[in-house]
């Protein structure tokens, strides 16, 4: 078995957590700006997993396409 450097393993775990948390934050939210923000966070983490760590994700192509769309590329989270 190949072991990762602890910092690399933590970075990968953080990206996976970011994907999961972003999905949870979108569930039931009716605010389109917040949904766009959390979807963008998910897309960015998917892209980073693939491009920086070589970890494939089934939604990679979709994430890349979506991040070219302004509502995701420019998404920000405003205070409530």
Secondary structure, DSSP 4 states (H G I P E B T S, - for coil): -PPPPHHHHHHHHHHHHHHHHHHHHHTT---HHHHHHHHHHHHHHHHHHHHHH----TTHHHHHHHTTSHHHHT------
